[in-house]
Amino acid sequence: MTRRLAQVAKKVGVSEATVSRVLNGKPGVSEATRQSVLSALDVLGYERPTQLRGERARLVGLVLPELQNPIFPAFAEVIGGALAQQGLTPVLCTQTKGGVSEADYVELLLQQQVSGVVFAGGLFAQADAPHDHYRLLAERNIPVVLINASIENLDFPCIACDDAVAVEQSWRHLSSLGHERIGLVLGPSDHIPSRRKLAAAREAARIAGTELPEEFVERAMFSLEGGQAAATRLLERGVTGIICASDPLALGAVRAARRRGHHVPHDVSVVGYDDSAFMTCTEPPLTTVRQPIEAMGRAAVDLLCAQIQGTEVPHRELLFEPELVVRGSTAKVSVR
């Protein structure tokens, strides 16, 4: 019992005495704290006291496209913790190839009468993907927050990192190192964040008094293998700097350069996007654009909780500023 009190207290950030008062049904505890303690019990796998079992935990779906990209577990950690502090229990829904789809997860969450849903990356960012399940959530008046740029006509609050600023920072960095033949590895053509990155790159090239050739833009699935294949094609066309739409794509680009006998960064410079876990441990450490995950995740939970409480929130995009983190995968262009 003492161990349980200590774990729950640490999870919620309150004293063990407060947890004890909640479990014993004693007064003197705010409703928000009480719900946070009950939610922590559920998350930690402890059984609720008999007198509290009739109260159903307030559930929030957290729908992620994958867990292989470290950025999504990072978002899950921040959002899950923030939800628990608000007395809400996160339900992690991760898609797998050939497995449960986003629409299937939405149906399951609706059956569980969830209080809301957070989507961190997903089909809402792809113009050609099916979106009926999002409209179903809107029809049911389920609070929803999207993390990542979304397509038009999805009337949900949206949290996003500024894709244009991210590319501007990357482009200026490579240009300052003398790179003139800069290529891009982006997601699919209907992927809205990738469209924004491409538009920003074209504008950066225009400001520099040049154009971005179409053959310097490659599309790929968001994976290391996709990045390697796309970067291989760019290297064949003579690019010396590569800006990638994710860290796994960038790691694939580094591998592609090495397979072709190039040295990173002396022959080819590579810039990633996200600054996900372990990017300082790669060889070389990856120069990348950092998303402010903590601030974005907490803002998403704040927006969701406001909706759950009946507060009207702006159904528009809230942009967060990225930060270029320079490490060892970029250097001055070598003379060939």
N, C-alpha and C positions, 0 to 999 in steps of 0.2 A: 504494500500500500504506500509506504514512504517513497519507494522508487517511482511509483506511478505518479504521485504528487509532484515529485521533483521534475520528472520528464515533462509533464503537462505544463507546469509552471514555467519551465525554460522555453517551451515551445511558444507559449502565449506571451511571455514577458511579464508575468505577474508573480506575486508571492505564493508560496505553498499554502499559506493560510487562506488566501483568496480562492484557490482551487478547492480547498476543503469546504469552504462555505458554499460554493456552487454545488459540489457533490452531495452535500447534506441538506440542500434546499434552504439555507439560511439567508436572511436579508442582508442588505449592506453592500450588494454588488450590482453594478450597472448592467442593463440588459445586454449591451454590446460585449462587455467582458464575459458575462455568463454564456453568451452564444459562442464566443471565442474558445472558452474552456471546453464546452461540449463538442465543438468542431475538432479541437485538438485531440480529444478522446477518440473520436472516429478516425482521424488521420493516423494516430499512433497505434490503432488496433485494439484499444481497450474497450471493454463492455461498459455501457452506461449503467449507473445505478438503477435499480428496478423502478423507482418512482419517476425517473426521467426517460424511460424507454419509449413512452408514448409520444414524445416530442420528436418529430422527424428532423433530421439535420437539414440545414439549408444548403442545397447542392448547387455548384456552378460548374458547368462543363468547360474544360480547357482543351480545345481541339488543336492539335499540332500535325503538320504534314509528315514529320519524321523525327527520329531521335539521333540519327547518325551524324547530322550536322550539329556540332556542339552548341550553336547559338540557340537551338530550341530547348534543350535541357536547361540552359541558362535562364531563358525566359520563364520556363516552367517553375524553376526554383524561386524566382522573384515573385511571380504572380501567385503561386501556391502559398508562399509565406504571407503575402499581403492579404490574401483572401482569408486565411486562417485567423489573422489578427482581427478581421472584421466579423468573425463568427460564421464564416462560410466554408464549406468543405469542397475543395477542388476535386473534380472527377476528370482524370487524365484520359484523353481520347487520342490515340496515336494511329495514324494510318499506316498500313503496310501494303506493299505491292500484292495485288490479288486478294487483299483482305477486306476489312470493313471500310466502307467509303465514308466520306464526310456526310453525305445524305443519310446513310445508315446510322451514323453516330447521332445526328440531329434527331432522328426518329426515336432512338433509345433514350436520349436525354429528355425529350418531350414526355415520354412514357413515365420517366422518373420525376416529372413535374419540377424541373430545375428552376432555380431562381434567375438564372442568366447564363450566358455563354460568352467566352472569350476565344476568338480565333487568332492564333499567332501564325501568320502565313497560311496560305490555303487557296482554294479555288476562287475566292473573291478577288484575287489579284490577277486572274487570268480571264481575259475578255471572252475567249471562245469556250470556256468551261460551263457546265450546267450550274445554275444559280437558284433553282426553284426552292431548295431547302432554306436558303436565306430568306426568301420571300415568305416562306411558311412561318419562320420565326417572327417576322414582322407582323404577319396576320394574327399571330397568337399573342402579340404584344410582349414577347420575351425580351428582356434587356440584353443587348448584344454590343460588344466592342470588338473592333477589328484592329489587329496590329500588322501593319504593312499597307502600302498603297492599294486602294481598291478600285474596281471599275466604277464607272458612273452609274447612277440610278440605284445604288444600294444605300438606302437612307439610314446608315448607322454611324455612330461616332467612330472615328478612326484615329489611331496613333501611328505615326510613321517617322522614320528617320529621313532627313532631307536628301533624297537621291541625287538631286542636282548639285548640291553643295559637296557631297561625297566625291563625285566625279571631278568637279572643279578643283578640289584639293589635290586629288590624285594626278590630274593632268598638269597642274602648275608644278607639282613636285617633280614629275618626270621631265617636264620642259626645262626646269631650272638645272637639271642634271645634263642637259644637252640632247635629250631624246627628241627626234623629229618624226620618227616612224613609230607611232604609238597605236597599238591595237587594243580591241576590247573583246572580252569573253563575257557574253551576257546570257540570260535565260531565254526561254522560248519567245517568239515574236509577239505573242499575245500577253506576255507578262508585263503588267503595268510598271513596276519599279524598273525593269530593264528598259522599257520604252523611255522612261524619264532619264535614265542614265545615258542612253544613246543621244537624246536631244541635248543634254548638257555637254556631252563630248563634242558634238557638232558645233555647238556654240563656242566652246573653248577653242576649238580649231579655228573658227571664224575670227575670233578676237585675236588669235595669233597670226592672222593673215594668210591662212591656208584652209584646206578642206580635209575632212576625214573620208578617205576612200572607202567605198563599200567593201572592198576586199580586206580591209583592216578590221572588219566587224564580224565576229563569229558567234553563233548561237549554240547552246549546249544545255543538257539536263544538269540540274544542280548536283554534281557529284565529282569526285576526283577524276574518275575515268572520262567524264564529259569534258572537264577542263583540259585534260591531257590531249584528247583528240582535237579539240578546238584550237588549242595553243600550237599544236603541231602544224596545223594548216597556216596559222599566222606566221610562224617562224619560217615556213617555206617561202613566204612572201616578203621576208626581210625586215620584219618589225624588230625593234630593239627594246621596246617597253610594252608591257601588257597590263591593262587594268581589268580586273576580274570582278564579277558581281557577287562573289562569296569567297570565303576562305578556302573551302574545299576545291573550288574551281582554280584558285590561285596555286594551291599545292599541286594540282594536276598540271598546271602550266610549268611549275618548277621541274616536275618530273619529265615533261615533254622536252624542255630545254636540255636537261642532262642526257636524255636518250639520244639527242641529236649532237652530243658532244660539246654543248655550250656550257659555260660557267655562269652561275647566277651568284652575284649580280654583275660581274665584269663584262660578260657578253650580252646578257639579257636581264633587264630589271622587271620585277613582278610586284604588283600591288593587289592586295586582297580587299575584302569588305566584310566587316562584322567585328573583328578582333575577338574571335571566339577562343575558347580554352586551348591552351598549349601552343598558341602561335609563337610564343617566345621560345619554345623548345624545339622548333623545327630547325632544319639546317639548310640554308641560313634562317635565322629568325625572320618571320614574315613582316614586311611593311604592309600595313593594312589600315582601313578606315574603321574607327571604333564607333559602334552604335552605343548610345547611353542606355543600356539594358535596364539598369536599376530604375532610372527615372521614367522610362517608357512603361515598364511593367507596373509600377506603382500608379502612374497616371491612368493606365487602363483599368485598374481595380477601382480607383476613385470614381471614374466615369460610370463603371458598372454599378457600384454601390449607390451612387446618386440616383440612377435609374430605378434600382430595386426599391429605394425609399420613396419613389414617386416624384423626384425632382426632375424638372425638364433640363436636359443638357443639349448643347449645340450638336447637331448632327452634321458635323463637318470634320475636316482633317486637322489634327494637331501635329505640327511638324517639330521634330527635335533636331538639334544641331549635332552633326557627327564631328569626329576629331581624327585627323591623320596621325598615325603612330608610325614613325620612321624607324625601321630596324635594318636588318642586314640584307634584304632581298632587292634593294635598289642601290644604284651607284651611278657615277658619271658614265656616259656612253663611251665605249672604247672606239678608237679609230681603227677602221678596217681597211 
